[in-house]
Amino acid sequence: MAEELAQLEQLRASSRDLVTFLEQVCEEFDMIQGENEKALRIMENWAAVFQAAKGVARIQLAQDGLSGSFRRDAVTASTATPSDAKLDG
């Protein structure tokens, strides 16, 4: 009987250890879940940025020039005239 009681005490102690371990694992998983949710929000934000950038790129690449193009044709050195140089400074 004393041997069975000792085994039960040992089982109870090991059960406590197991519960403590599982609680720690649960806390770690909760922390990982929080980090994953934060990373998902960041990825969703970047996806929205990329979608907006694609929309702006479509506007800038409009071929008809009337589709709300924001692009301005810059004067390059090869197409600049002497009068352009005087205006620039």
PDB file of N, CA, C and O in Angstrom:
ATOM      1  N   MET A   1       0.817  -1.193   0.000  1.00  0.00           N
ATOM      2  CA  MET A   1       0.000   0.000   0.000  1.00  0.00           C
ATOM      3  C   MET A   1       0.863   1.262   0.000  1.00  0.00           C
ATOM      4  O   MET A   1       0.550   2.233  -0.688  1.00  0.00           O
ATOM      5  N   ALA A   2       1.942   1.244   0.767  1.00  0.00           N
ATOM      6  CA  ALA A   2       2.827   2.401   0.832  1.00  0.00           C
ATOM      7  C   ALA A   2       3.493   2.647  -0.518  1.00  0.00           C
ATOM      8  O   ALA A   2       3.732   3.788  -0.913  1.00  0.00           O
ATOM      9  N   GLU A   3       3.788   1.542  -1.221  1.00  0.00           N
ATOM     10  CA  GLU A   3       4.411   1.672  -2.545  1.00  0.00           C
ATOM     11  C   GLU A   3       3.443   2.321  -3.534  1.00  0.00           C
ATOM     12  O   GLU A   3       3.843   3.181  -4.319  1.00  0.00           O
ATOM     13  N   GLU A   4       2.183   1.917  -3.498  1.00  0.00           N
ATOM     14  CA  GLU A   4       1.166   2.515  -4.376  1.00  0.00           C
ATOM     15  C   GLU A   4       0.974   3.996  -4.062  1.00  0.00           C
ATOM     16  O   GLU A   4       0.818   4.815  -4.967  1.00  0.00           O
ATOM     17  N   LEU A   5       0.988   4.328  -2.784  1.00  0.00           N
ATOM     18  CA  LEU A   5       0.851   5.724  -2.374  1.00  0.00           C
ATOM     19  C   LEU A   5       2.036   6.556  -2.879  1.00  0.00           C
ATOM     20  O   LEU A   5       1.854   7.692  -3.317  1.00  0.00           O
ATOM     21  N   ALA A   6       3.226   6.003  -2.818  1.00  0.00           N
ATOM     22  CA  ALA A   6       4.417   6.702  -3.312  1.00  0.00           C
ATOM     23  C   ALA A   6       4.314   6.909  -4.823  1.00  0.00           C
ATOM     24  O   ALA A   6       4.686   7.967  -5.330  1.00  0.00           O
ATOM     25  N   GLN A   7       3.816   5.909  -5.541  1.00  0.00           N
ATOM     26  CA  GLN A   7       3.643   6.036  -6.993  1.00  0.00           C
ATOM     27  C   GLN A   7       2.604   7.103  -7.336  1.00  0.00           C
ATOM     28  O   GLN A   7       2.775   7.862  -8.290  1.00  0.00           O
ATOM     29  N   LEU A   8       1.527   7.155  -6.551  1.00  0.00           N
ATOM     30  CA  LEU A   8       0.505   8.177  -6.779  1.00  0.00           C
ATOM     31  C   LEU A   8       1.059   9.573  -6.516  1.00  0.00           C
ATOM     32  O   LEU A   8       0.757  10.509  -7.257  1.00  0.00           O
ATOM     33  N   GLU A   9       1.867   9.718  -5.467  1.00  0.00           N
ATOM     34  CA  GLU A   9       2.495  11.008  -5.177  1.00  0.00           C
ATOM     35  C   GLU A   9       3.419  11.423  -6.327  1.00  0.00           C
ATOM     36  O   GLU A   9       3.443  12.586  -6.730  1.00  0.00           O
ATOM     37  N   GLN A  10       4.170  10.461  -6.843  1.00  0.00           N
ATOM     38  CA  GLN A  10       5.064  10.738  -7.963  1.00  0.00           C
ATOM     39  C   GLN A  10       4.255  11.116  -9.206  1.00  0.00           C
ATOM     40  O   GLN A  10       4.642  12.019  -9.948  1.00  0.00           O
ATOM     41  N   LEU A  11       3.148  10.435  -9.430  1.00  0.00           N
ATOM     42  CA  LEU A  11       2.284  10.746 -10.570  1.00  0.00           C
ATOM     43  C   LEU A  11       1.705  12.151 -10.439  1.00  0.00           C
ATOM     44  O   LEU A  11       1.631  12.889 -11.421  1.00  0.00           O
ATOM     45  N   ARG A  12       1.298  12.518  -9.233  1.00  0.00           N
ATOM     46  CA  ARG A  12       0.749  13.854  -9.013  1.00  0.00           C
ATOM     47  C   ARG A  12       1.818  14.924  -9.269  1.00  0.00           C
ATOM     48  O   ARG A  12       1.535  15.954  -9.881  1.00  0.00           O
ATOM     49  N   ALA A  13       3.022  14.679  -8.807  1.00  0.00           N
ATOM     50  CA  ALA A  13       4.109  15.638  -9.014  1.00  0.00           C
ATOM     51  C   ALA A  13       4.442  15.770 -10.502  1.00  0.00           C
ATOM     52  O   ALA A  13       4.650  16.875 -11.004  1.00  0.00           O
ATOM     53  N   SER A  14       4.489  14.649 -11.190  1.00  0.00           N
ATOM     54  CA  SER A  14       4.799  14.714 -12.624  1.00  0.00           C
ATOM     55  C   SER A  14       3.645  15.349 -13.395  1.00  0.00           C
ATOM     56  O   SER A  14       3.864  15.997 -14.418  1.00  0.00           O
ATOM     57  N   SER A  15       2.426  15.168 -12.913  1.00  0.00           N
ATOM     58  CA  SER A  15       1.275  15.818 -13.549  1.00  0.00           C
ATOM     59  C   SER A  15       1.364  17.329 -13.388  1.00  0.00           C
ATOM     60  O   SER A  15       1.065  18.072 -14.323  1.00  0.00           O
ATOM     61  N   ARG A  16       1.774  17.788 -12.209  1.00  0.00           N
ATOM     62  CA  ARG A  16       1.966  19.227 -11.995  1.00  0.00           C
ATOM     63  C   ARG A  16       3.028  19.774 -12.941  1.00  0.00           C
ATOM     64  O   ARG A  16       2.863  20.843 -13.529  1.00  0.00           O
ATOM     65  N   ASP A  17       4.113  19.030 -13.078  1.00  0.00           N
ATOM     66  CA  ASP A  17       5.181  19.454 -13.988  1.00  0.00           C
ATOM     67  C   ASP A  17       4.664  19.534 -15.426  1.00  0.00           C
ATOM     68  O   ASP A  17       4.988  20.463 -16.167  1.00  0.00           O
ATOM     69  N   LEU A  18       3.865  18.552 -15.798  1.00  0.00           N
ATOM     70  CA  LEU A  18       3.310  18.536 -17.152  1.00  0.00           C
ATOM     71  C   LEU A  18       2.372  19.716 -17.371  1.00  0.00           C
ATOM     72  O   LEU A  18       2.417  20.351 -18.425  1.00  0.00           O
ATOM     73  N   VAL A  19       1.535  20.015 -16.404  1.00  0.00           N
ATOM     74  CA  VAL A  19       0.614  21.151 -16.514  1.00  0.00           C
ATOM     75  C   VAL A  19       1.401  22.456 -16.628  1.00  0.00           C
ATOM     76  O   VAL A  19       1.058  23.318 -17.437  1.00  0.00           O
ATOM     77  N   THR A  20       2.443  22.601 -15.830  1.00  0.00           N
ATOM     78  CA  THR A  20       3.284  23.805 -15.899  1.00  0.00           C
ATOM     79  C   THR A  20       3.920  23.932 -17.276  1.00  0.00           C
ATOM     80  O   THR A  20       3.926  25.013 -17.866  1.00  0.00           O
ATOM     81  N   PHE A  21       4.450  22.835 -17.782  1.00  0.00           N
ATOM     82  CA  PHE A  21       5.061  22.840 -19.107  1.00  0.00           C
ATOM     83  C   PHE A  21       4.043  23.223 -20.180  1.00  0.00           C
ATOM     84  O   PHE A  21       4.337  24.047 -21.047  1.00  0.00           O
ATOM     85  N   LEU A  22       2.859  22.637 -20.128  1.00  0.00           N
ATOM     86  CA  LEU A  22       1.827  22.925 -21.131  1.00  0.00           C
ATOM     87  C   LEU A  22       1.355  24.374 -21.054  1.00  0.00           C
ATOM     88  O   LEU A  22       1.054  24.981 -22.082  1.00  0.00           O
ATOM     89  N   GLU A  23       1.288  24.930 -19.855  1.00  0.00           N
ATOM     90  CA  GLU A  23       0.924  26.345 -19.718  1.00  0.00           C
ATOM     91  C   GLU A  23       1.983  27.245 -20.344  1.00  0.00           C
ATOM     92  O   GLU A  23       1.653  28.248 -20.977  1.00  0.00           O
ATOM     93  N   GLN A  24       3.253  26.890 -20.168  1.00  0.00           N
ATOM     94  CA  GLN A  24       4.330  27.668 -20.787  1.00  0.00           C
ATOM     95  C   GLN A  24       4.255  27.582 -22.310  1.00  0.00           C
ATOM     96  O   GLN A  24       4.431  28.583 -23.006  1.00  0.00           O
ATOM     97  N   VAL A  25       3.996  26.395 -22.814  1.00  0.00           N
ATOM     98  CA  VAL A  25       3.870  26.213 -24.263  1.00  0.00           C
ATOM     99  C   VAL A  25       2.691  27.021 -24.792  1.00  0.00           C
ATOM    100  O   VAL A  25       2.782  27.635 -25.855  1.00  0.00           O
ATOM    101  N   CYS A  26       1.600  27.019 -24.060  1.00  0.00           N
ATOM    102  CA  CYS A  26       0.420  27.788 -24.465  1.00  0.00           C
ATOM    103  C   CYS A  26       0.739  29.279 -24.516  1.00  0.00           C
ATOM    104  O   CYS A  26       0.324  29.968 -25.447  1.00  0.00           O
ATOM    105  N   GLU A  27       1.468  29.781 -23.528  1.00  0.00           N
ATOM    106  CA  GLU A  27       1.865  31.191 -23.517  1.00  0.00           C
ATOM    107  C   GLU A  27       2.758  31.513 -24.713  1.00  0.00           C
ATOM    108  O   GLU A  27       2.616  32.567 -25.333  1.00  0.00           O
ATOM    109  N   GLU A  28       3.677  30.602 -25.036  1.00  0.00           N
ATOM    110  CA  GLU A  28       4.546  30.817 -26.193  1.00  0.00           C
ATOM    111  C   GLU A  28       3.732  30.840 -27.483  1.00  0.00           C
ATOM    112  O   GLU A  28       3.969  31.678 -28.353  1.00  0.00           O
ATOM    113  N   PHE A  29       2.777  29.925 -27.609  1.00  0.00           N
ATOM    114  CA  PHE A  29       1.925  29.908 -28.801  1.00  0.00           C
ATOM    115  C   PHE A  29       1.084  31.173 -28.898  1.00  0.00           C
ATOM    116  O   PHE A  29       0.872  31.693 -29.993  1.00  0.00           O
ATOM    117  N   ASP A  30       0.605  31.670 -27.767  1.00  0.00           N
ATOM    118  CA  ASP A  30      -0.150  32.931 -27.775  1.00  0.00           C
ATOM    119  C   ASP A  30       0.724  34.085 -28.252  1.00  0.00           C
ATOM    120  O   ASP A  30       0.275  34.939 -29.016  1.00  0.00           O
ATOM    121  N   MET A  31       1.979  34.102 -27.793  1.00  0.00           N
ATOM    122  CA  MET A  31       2.906  35.144 -28.220  1.00  0.00           C
ATOM    123  C   MET A  31       3.183  35.029 -29.727  1.00  0.00           C
ATOM    124  O   MET A  31       3.194  36.033 -30.439  1.00  0.00           O
ATOM    125  N   ILE A  32       3.404  33.813 -30.198  1.00  0.00           N
ATOM    126  CA  ILE A  32       3.646  33.589 -31.626  1.00  0.00           C
ATOM    127  C   ILE A  32       2.422  33.986 -32.434  1.00  0.00           C
ATOM    128  O   ILE A  32       2.554  34.588 -33.500  1.00  0.00           O
ATOM    129  N   GLN A  33       1.240  33.660 -31.943  1.00  0.00           N
ATOM    130  CA  GLN A  33       0.006  34.033 -32.630  1.00  0.00           C
ATOM    131  C   GLN A  33      -0.111  35.551 -32.745  1.00  0.00           C
ATOM    132  O   GLN A  33      -0.506  36.071 -33.790  1.00  0.00           O
ATOM    133  N   GLY A  34       0.231  36.257 -31.673  1.00  0.00           N
ATOM    134  CA  GLY A  34       0.200  37.721 -31.710  1.00  0.00           C
ATOM    135  C   GLY A  34       1.173  38.276 -32.743  1.00  0.00           C
ATOM    136  O   GLY A  34       0.842  39.208 -33.475  1.00  0.00           O
ATOM    137  N   GLU A  35       2.369  37.704 -32.802  1.00  0.00           N
ATOM    138  CA  GLU A  35       3.354  38.143 -33.794  1.00  0.00           C
ATOM    139  C   GLU A  35       2.872  37.841 -35.207  1.00  0.00           C
ATOM    140  O   GLU A  35       3.060  38.650 -36.116  1.00  0.00           O
ATOM    141  N   ASN A  36       2.250  36.677 -35.395  1.00  0.00           N
ATOM    142  CA  ASN A  36       1.720  36.326 -36.714  1.00  0.00           C
ATOM    143  C   ASN A  36       0.616  37.285 -37.143  1.00  0.00           C
ATOM    144  O   ASN A  36       0.560  37.685 -38.306  1.00  0.00           O
ATOM    145  N   GLU A  37      -0.258  37.655 -36.218  1.00  0.00           N
ATOM    146  CA  GLU A  37      -1.326  38.595 -36.546  1.00  0.00           C
ATOM    147  C   GLU A  37      -0.758  39.962 -36.905  1.00  0.00           C
ATOM    148  O   GLU A  37      -1.248  40.625 -37.819  1.00  0.00           O
ATOM    149  N   LYS A  38       0.285  40.383 -36.178  1.00  0.00           N
ATOM    150  CA  LYS A  38       0.939  41.657 -36.478  1.00  0.00           C
ATOM    151  C   LYS A  38       1.579  41.601 -37.871  1.00  0.00           C
ATOM    152  O   LYS A  38       1.463  42.545 -38.653  1.00  0.00           O
ATOM    153  N   ALA A  39       2.251  40.493 -38.170  1.00  0.00           N
ATOM    154  CA  ALA A  39       2.885  40.333 -39.481  1.00  0.00           C
ATOM    155  C   ALA A  39       1.835  40.311 -40.590  1.00  0.00           C
ATOM    156  O   ALA A  39       2.064  40.859 -41.668  1.00  0.00           O
ATOM    157  N   LEU A  40       0.693  39.685 -40.335  1.00  0.00           N
ATOM    158  CA  LEU A  40      -0.378  39.657 -41.330  1.00  0.00           C
ATOM    159  C   LEU A  40      -0.893  41.059 -41.610  1.00  0.00           C
ATOM    160  O   LEU A  40      -1.127  41.409 -42.767  1.00  0.00           O
ATOM    161  N   ARG A  41      -1.073  41.866 -40.572  1.00  0.00           N
ATOM    162  CA  ARG A  41      -1.519  43.253 -40.778  1.00  0.00           C
ATOM    163  C   ARG A  41      -0.496  44.040 -41.595  1.00  0.00           C
ATOM    164  O   ARG A  41      -0.866  44.829 -42.464  1.00  0.00           O
ATOM    165  N   ILE A  42       0.785  43.827 -41.315  1.00  0.00           N
ATOM    166  CA  ILE A  42       1.833  44.513 -42.074  1.00  0.00           C
ATOM    167  C   ILE A  42       1.786  44.084 -43.536  1.00  0.00           C
ATOM    168  O   ILE A  42       1.890  44.920 -44.433  1.00  0.00           O
ATOM    169  N   MET A  43       1.630  42.786 -43.779  1.00  0.00           N
ATOM    170  CA  MET A  43       1.560  42.292 -45.159  1.00  0.00           C
ATOM    171  C   MET A  43       0.337  42.844 -45.874  1.00  0.00           C
ATOM    172  O   MET A  43       0.415  43.192 -47.052  1.00  0.00           O
ATOM    173  N   GLU A  44      -0.792  42.929 -45.176  1.00  0.00           N
ATOM    174  CA  GLU A  44      -1.992  43.501 -45.788  1.00  0.00           C
ATOM    175  C   GLU A  44      -1.772  44.973 -46.125  1.00  0.00           C
ATOM    176  O   GLU A  44      -2.225  45.445 -47.168  1.00  0.00           O
ATOM    177  N   ASN A  45      -1.077  45.703 -45.248  1.00  0.00           N
ATOM    178  CA  ASN A  45      -0.773  47.110 -45.532  1.00  0.00           C
ATOM    179  C   ASN A  45       0.120  47.238 -46.756  1.00  0.00           C
ATOM    180  O   ASN A  45      -0.110  48.099 -47.605  1.00  0.00           O
ATOM    181  N   TRP A  46       1.139  46.387 -46.853  1.00  0.00           N
ATOM    182  CA  TRP A  46       2.019  46.440 -48.021  1.00  0.00           C
ATOM    183  C   TRP A  46       1.267  46.053 -49.288  1.00  0.00           C
ATOM    184  O   TRP A  46       1.510  46.626 -50.350  1.00  0.00           O
ATOM    185  N   ALA A  47       0.360  45.093 -49.190  1.00  0.00           N
ATOM    186  CA  ALA A  47      -0.434  44.720 -50.363  1.00  0.00           C
ATOM    187  C   ALA A  47      -1.251  45.912 -50.839  1.00  0.00           C
ATOM    188  O   ALA A  47      -1.380  46.134 -52.042  1.00  0.00           O
ATOM    189  N   ALA A  48      -1.802  46.675 -49.912  1.00  0.00           N
ATOM    190  CA  ALA A  48      -2.566  47.869 -50.285  1.00  0.00           C
ATOM    191  C   ALA A  48      -1.650  48.907 -50.929  1.00  0.00           C
ATOM    192  O   ALA A  48      -2.046  49.570 -51.888  1.00  0.00           O
ATOM    193  N   VAL A  49      -0.429  49.052 -50.410  1.00  0.00           N
ATOM    194  CA  VAL A  49       0.530  49.993 -51.005  1.00  0.00           C
ATOM    195  C   VAL A  49       0.860  49.568 -52.424  1.00  0.00           C
ATOM    196  O   VAL A  49       0.897  50.405 -53.326  1.00  0.00           O
ATOM    197  N   PHE A  50       1.101  48.278 -52.636  1.00  0.00           N
ATOM    198  CA  PHE A  50       1.429  47.795 -53.982  1.00  0.00           C
ATOM    199  C   PHE A  50       0.255  47.984 -54.935  1.00  0.00           C
ATOM    200  O   PHE A  50       0.453  48.347 -56.095  1.00  0.00           O
ATOM    201  N   GLN A  51      -0.964  47.741 -54.458  1.00  0.00           N
ATOM    202  CA  GLN A  51      -2.138  47.957 -55.309  1.00  0.00           C
ATOM    203  C   GLN A  51      -2.248  49.423 -55.700  1.00  0.00           C
ATOM    204  O   GLN A  51      -2.534  49.739 -56.854  1.00  0.00           O
ATOM    205  N   ALA A  52      -2.025  50.312 -54.752  1.00  0.00           N
ATOM    206  CA  ALA A  52      -2.088  51.746 -55.053  1.00  0.00           C
ATOM    207  C   ALA A  52      -0.993  52.127 -56.038  1.00  0.00           C
ATOM    208  O   ALA A  52      -1.226  52.917 -56.952  1.00  0.00           O
ATOM    209  N   ALA A  53       0.201  51.570 -55.856  1.00  0.00           N
ATOM    210  CA  ALA A  53       1.310  51.873 -56.765  1.00  0.00           C
ATOM    211  C   ALA A  53       1.007  51.367 -58.168  1.00  0.00           C
ATOM    212  O   ALA A  53       1.344  52.028 -59.150  1.00  0.00           O
ATOM    213  N   LYS A  54       0.376  50.203 -58.273  1.00  0.00           N
ATOM    214  CA  LYS A  54       0.014  49.686 -59.597  1.00  0.00           C
ATOM    215  C   LYS A  54      -1.006  50.600 -60.263  1.00  0.00           C
ATOM    216  O   LYS A  54      -0.948  50.825 -61.472  1.00  0.00           O
ATOM    217  N   GLY A  55      -1.940  51.125 -59.476  1.00  0.00           N
ATOM    218  CA  GLY A  55      -2.936  52.043 -60.025  1.00  0.00           C
ATOM    219  C   GLY A  55      -2.292  53.317 -60.522  1.00  0.00           C
ATOM    220  O   GLY A  55      -2.655  53.815 -61.588  1.00  0.00           O
ATOM    221  N   VAL A  56      -1.342  53.858 -59.774  1.00  0.00           N
ATOM    222  CA  VAL A  56      -0.636  55.070 -60.195  1.00  0.00           C
ATOM    223  C   VAL A  56       0.178  54.777 -61.444  1.00  0.00           C
ATOM    224  O   VAL A  56       0.229  55.597 -62.360  1.00  0.00           O
ATOM    225  N   ALA A  57       0.816  53.612 -61.486  1.00  0.00           N
ATOM    226  CA  ALA A  57       1.609  53.252 -62.665  1.00  0.00           C
ATOM    227  C   ALA A  57       0.717  53.164 -63.896  1.00  0.00           C
ATOM    228  O   ALA A  57       1.121  53.579 -64.982  1.00  0.00           O
ATOM    229  N   ARG A  58      -0.493  52.627 -63.742  1.00  0.00           N
ATOM    230  CA  ARG A  58      -1.416  52.552 -64.883  1.00  0.00           C
ATOM    231  C   ARG A  58      -1.783  53.948 -65.359  1.00  0.00           C
ATOM    232  O   ARG A  58      -1.876  54.194 -66.561  1.00  0.00           O
ATOM    233  N   ILE A  59      -1.991  54.859 -64.422  1.00  0.00           N
ATOM    234  CA  ILE A  59      -2.332  56.236 -64.803  1.00  0.00           C
ATOM    235  C   ILE A  59      -1.158  56.868 -65.535  1.00  0.00           C
ATOM    236  O   ILE A  59      -1.343  57.536 -66.553  1.00  0.00           O
ATOM    237  N   GLN A  60       0.044  56.661 -65.023  1.00  0.00           N
ATOM    238  CA  GLN A  60       1.218  57.275 -65.633  1.00  0.00           C
ATOM    239  C   GLN A  60       1.518  56.691 -67.004  1.00  0.00           C
ATOM    240  O   GLN A  60       2.072  57.380 -67.860  1.00  0.00           O
ATOM    241  N   LEU A  61       1.166  55.447 -67.222  1.00  0.00           N
ATOM    242  CA  LEU A  61       1.461  54.792 -68.490  1.00  0.00           C
ATOM    243  C   LEU A  61       0.323  54.911 -69.495  1.00  0.00           C
ATOM    244  O   LEU A  61       0.361  54.262 -70.540  1.00  0.00           O
ATOM    245  N   ALA A  62      -0.678  55.716 -69.208  1.00  0.00           N
ATOM    246  CA  ALA A  62      -1.798  55.886 -70.137  1.00  0.00           C
ATOM    247  C   ALA A  62      -1.263  56.424 -71.462  1.00  0.00           C
ATOM    248  O   ALA A  62      -0.533  57.415 -71.481  1.00  0.00           O
ATOM    249  N   GLN A  63      -1.624  55.776 -72.564  1.00  0.00           N
ATOM    250  CA  GLN A  63      -1.084  56.120 -73.874  1.00  0.00           C
ATOM    251  C   GLN A  63      -1.762  57.327 -74.502  1.00  0.00           C
ATOM    252  O   GLN A  63      -1.131  58.050 -75.272  1.00  0.00           O
ATOM    253  N   ASP A  64      -3.020  57.560 -74.195  1.00  0.00           N
ATOM    254  CA  ASP A  64      -3.744  58.636 -74.872  1.00  0.00           C
ATOM    255  C   ASP A  64      -3.402  60.020 -74.333  1.00  0.00           C
ATOM    256  O   ASP A  64      -3.741  61.022 -74.963  1.00  0.00           O
ATOM    257  N   GLY A  65      -2.745  60.096 -73.191  1.00  0.00           N
ATOM    258  CA  GLY A  65      -2.376  61.382 -72.626  1.00  0.00           C
ATOM    259  C   GLY A  65      -3.548  62.124 -72.011  1.00  0.00           C
ATOM    260  O   GLY A  65      -3.367  63.205 -71.451  1.00  0.00           O
ATOM    261  N   LEU A  66      -4.725  61.572 -72.104  1.00  0.00           N
ATOM    262  CA  LEU A  66      -5.920  62.229 -71.581  1.00  0.00           C
ATOM    263  C   LEU A  66      -6.501  61.494 -70.380  1.00  0.00           C
ATOM    264  O   LEU A  66      -7.473  61.957 -69.783  1.00  0.00           O
ATOM    265  N   SER A  67      -5.924  60.371 -70.027  1.00  0.00           N
ATOM    266  CA  SER A  67      -6.494  59.528 -68.978  1.00  0.00           C
ATOM    267  C   SER A  67      -6.013  59.917 -67.592  1.00  0.00           C
ATOM    268  O   SER A  67      -5.841  59.056 -66.729  1.00  0.00           O
ATOM    269  N   GLY A  68      -5.799  61.181 -67.376  1.00  0.00           N
ATOM    270  CA  GLY A  68      -5.371  61.621 -66.053  1.00  0.00           C
ATOM    271  C   GLY A  68      -3.906  61.368 -65.812  1.00  0.00           C
ATOM    272  O   GLY A  68      -3.491  61.141 -64.675  1.00  0.00           O
ATOM    273  N   SER A  69      -3.112  61.405 -66.869  1.00  0.00           N
ATOM    274  CA  SER A  69      -1.686  61.153 -66.725  1.00  0.00           C
ATOM    275  C   SER A  69      -1.038  62.230 -65.871  1.00  0.00           C
ATOM    276  O   SER A  69      -1.202  63.422 -66.133  1.00  0.00           O
ATOM    277  N   PHE A  70      -0.303  61.809 -64.850  1.00  0.00           N
ATOM    278  CA  PHE A  70       0.398  62.741 -63.982  1.00  0.00           C
ATOM    279  C   PHE A  70       1.827  62.965 -64.449  1.00  0.00           C
ATOM    280  O   PHE A  70       2.543  63.797 -63.891  1.00  0.00           O
ATOM    281  N   ARG A  71       2.239  62.237 -65.456  1.00  0.00           N
ATOM    282  CA  ARG A  71       3.620  62.287 -65.907  1.00  0.00           C
ATOM    283  C   ARG A  71       3.891  63.587 -66.640  1.00  0.00           C
ATOM    284  O   ARG A  71       3.098  64.016 -67.478  1.00  0.00           O
ATOM    285  N   ARG A  72       5.004  64.203 -66.324  1.00  0.00           N
ATOM    286  CA  ARG A  72       5.422  65.405 -67.036  1.00  0.00           C
ATOM    287  C   ARG A  72       6.667  65.054 -67.821  1.00  0.00           C
ATOM    288  O   ARG A  72       7.578  64.411 -67.299  1.00  0.00           O
ATOM    289  N   ASP A  73       6.707  65.469 -69.057  1.00  0.00           N
ATOM    290  CA  ASP A  73       7.875  65.187 -69.877  1.00  0.00           C
ATOM    291  C   ASP A  73       8.989  66.131 -69.472  1.00  0.00           C
ATOM    292  O   ASP A  73       8.867  67.348 -69.610  1.00  0.00           O
ATOM    293  N   ALA A  74      10.059  65.574 -68.979  1.00  0.00           N
ATOM    294  CA  ALA A  74      11.196  66.381 -68.550  1.00  0.00           C
ATOM    295  C   ALA A  74      12.039  66.740 -69.761  1.00  0.00           C
ATOM    296  O   ALA A  74      12.143  65.961 -70.708  1.00  0.00           O
ATOM    297  N   VAL A  75      12.631  67.901 -69.727  1.00  0.00           N
ATOM    298  CA  VAL A  75      13.529  68.323 -70.791  1.00  0.00           C
ATOM    299  C   VAL A  75      14.865  67.663 -70.529  1.00  0.00           C
ATOM    300  O   VAL A  75      15.467  67.855 -69.473  1.00  0.00           O
ATOM    301  N   THR A  76      15.327  66.884 -71.497  1.00  0.00           N
ATOM    302  CA  THR A  76      16.609  66.205 -71.337  1.00  0.00           C
ATOM    303  C   THR A  76      17.697  67.027 -71.989  1.00  0.00           C
ATOM    304  O   THR A  76      17.414  67.964 -72.735  1.00  0.00           O
ATOM    305  N   ALA A  77      18.928  66.683 -71.712  1.00  0.00           N
ATOM    306  CA  ALA A  77      20.063  67.432 -72.258  1.00  0.00           C
ATOM    307  C   ALA A  77      20.103  67.335 -73.776  1.00  0.00           C
ATOM    308  O   ALA A  77      20.518  68.285 -74.439  1.00  0.00           O
ATOM    309  N   SER A  78      19.679  66.203 -74.342  1.00  0.00           N
ATOM    310  CA  SER A  78      19.741  66.034 -75.794  1.00  0.00           C
ATOM    311  C   SER A  78      18.669  66.851 -76.505  1.00  0.00           C
ATOM    312  O   SER A  78      18.854  67.209 -77.668  1.00  0.00           O
ATOM    313  N   THR A  79      17.560  67.156 -75.849  1.00  0.00           N
ATOM    314  CA  THR A  79      16.491  67.918 -76.490  1.00  0.00           C
ATOM    315  C   THR A  79      16.447  69.360 -76.033  1.00  0.00           C
ATOM    316  O   THR A  79      15.631  70.140 -76.523  1.00  0.00           O
ATOM    317  N   ALA A  80      17.309  69.726 -75.108  1.00  0.00           N
ATOM    318  CA  ALA A  80      17.300  71.095 -74.589  1.00  0.00           C
ATOM    319  C   ALA A  80      17.852  72.050 -75.632  1.00  0.00           C
ATOM    320  O   ALA A  80      18.796  71.726 -76.353  1.00  0.00           O
ATOM    321  N   THR A  81      17.261  73.214 -75.702  1.00  0.00           N
ATOM    322  CA  THR A  81      17.722  74.256 -76.616  1.00  0.00           C
ATOM    323  C   THR A  81      18.494  75.285 -75.816  1.00  0.00           C
ATOM    324  O   THR A  81      18.390  75.318 -74.590  1.00  0.00           O
ATOM    325  N   PRO A  82      19.264  76.123 -76.484  1.00  0.00           N
ATOM    326  CA  PRO A  82      19.993  77.162 -75.740  1.00  0.00           C
ATOM    327  C   PRO A  82      19.060  78.073 -74.958  1.00  0.00           C
ATOM    328  O   PRO A  82      19.436  78.567 -73.895  1.00  0.00           O
ATOM    329  N   SER A  83      17.861  78.304 -75.457  1.00  0.00           N
ATOM    330  CA  SER A  83      16.934  79.160 -74.711  1.00  0.00           C
ATOM    331  C   SER A  83      16.476  78.482 -73.427  1.00  0.00           C
ATOM    332  O   SER A  83      16.222  79.154 -72.427  1.00  0.00           O
ATOM    333  N   ASP A  84      16.365  77.122 -73.447  1.00  0.00           N
ATOM    334  CA  ASP A  84      16.020  76.388 -72.225  1.00  0.00           C
ATOM    335  C   ASP A  84      17.110  76.555 -71.175  1.00  0.00           C
ATOM    336  O   ASP A  84      16.819  76.676 -69.985  1.00  0.00           O
ATOM    337  N   ALA A  85      18.348  76.563 -71.607  1.00  0.00           N
ATOM    338  CA  ALA A  85      19.461  76.706 -70.668  1.00  0.00           C
ATOM    339  C   ALA A  85      19.436  78.071 -70.011  1.00  0.00           C
ATOM    340  O   ALA A  85      19.748  78.198 -68.827  1.00  0.00           O
ATOM    341  N   LYS A  86      19.064  79.100 -70.772  1.00  0.00           N
ATOM    342  CA  LYS A  86      19.003  80.445 -70.202  1.00  0.00           C
ATOM    343  C   LYS A  86      17.900  80.539 -69.156  1.00  0.00           C
ATOM    344  O   LYS A  86      18.046  81.234 -68.150  1.00  0.00           O
ATOM    345  N   LEU A  87      16.786  79.829 -69.400  1.00  0.00           N
ATOM    346  CA  LEU A  87      15.676  79.871 -68.451  1.00  0.00           C
ATOM    347  C   LEU A  87      16.029  79.156 -67.152  1.00  0.00           C
ATOM    348  O   LEU A  87      15.589  79.555 -66.074  1.00  0.00           O
ATOM    349  N   ASP A  88      16.825  78.097 -67.265  1.00  0.00           N
ATOM    350  CA  ASP A  88      17.174  77.313 -66.080  1.00  0.00           C
ATOM    351  C   ASP A  88      18.154  78.037 -65.178  1.00  0.00           C
ATOM    352  O   ASP A  88      18.252  77.697 -63.999  1.00  0.00           O
ATOM    353  N   GLY A  89      18.862  78.993 -65.669  1.00  0.00           N
ATOM    354  CA  GLY A  89      19.759  79.686 -64.765  1.00  0.00           C
ATOM    355  C   GLY A  89      21.004  79.999 -65.443  1.00  0.00           C
ATOM    356  O   GLY A  89      21.902  80.590 -64.843  1.00  0.00           O
TER     357      GLY A  89
END
